[in-house]
């Protein structure tokens, strides 16, 4: 799986925001939905919008990592499965 680098925390990011690399697929996906929703509604400041965008990009990369890993596992399982 590819390494992910999450953006450096910005001044507007809360200290209790978990590192993207520690999130499960479901956690990253759910947070990404929340980020997109907030961006669509219009964040309060440009700085907040940029912080949300950066977090969303990192979350999307994390989801993609999980999905690629799942695909690799499925392909490996198919190769090992006996032919029917």
N, C-alpha and C positions, 0 to 999 in steps of 0.2 A: 504494500500500500504506500502511496506517495506521502511524503511528509507535508504537513500543513503548518504554515506559520500564521498565527493570528496577529491582527494588527496591534500595535502598541496601544495600551489603554489611553484614551484621550481624557482631557480634563473633565469632560461631561459624562464619562462612563463610570457607573457605580463600582465601588470596590468589590462588591459581592457578586459581580458578573463572572460566571465560571469560564475558565479557559476553554476555547472551542475544541481543542484537541481532546478534552476529557469528556465530551458529550457523546451520548449514544445517538444513533440515527434519529430516533423519535424525538429526543430532546432538541437536537439541532433543527430538525424540520419544524417542530412546533414553535421554537423561538424565531425561526426565519419567517413563518407566517405572521407572527406578531410584529416583527420588524417591517415587513412589507406593508402591513396594514397601517402602521404608524406613519410610514413614508407616504403612503397614498393619502392619508388624512392631512398631511402637511405638518412637519415637525415645527416646534416653536422657533428654532433659530437655524441659521445655516450651519453652525458648528454641530448642532444636534443632528441635523440631516446628514452631514458628512460622517459623523460617528456611527449613525444607523446604517448608512450605506456600506461602510467598511466592515461593520459587524455582519451585515447581511452577506457580503461577498465571502467572508470567512466561513459563515454558516453553510452557504451553498457549496463551498469547496469541501467542507466536512461531510455533507450529505453525499456528495459525489464520491468521496473516498469510501464511504460505507457501501454505496451501491456497487462500485467497482470491486470491492472486496467480496461482496456477496456473489457477484457474477463469477469471479474467479473460483470461489468455493463450489458453485453449481457446476461449472465446467469441469473441475477436478472430479467431482462426484460422478458426473456423467461418464468421464473417461474410465473410472474405476468400476462402474456398474456393469454387470454381466450382460452380454447381448441377448436380447429376447427373441 
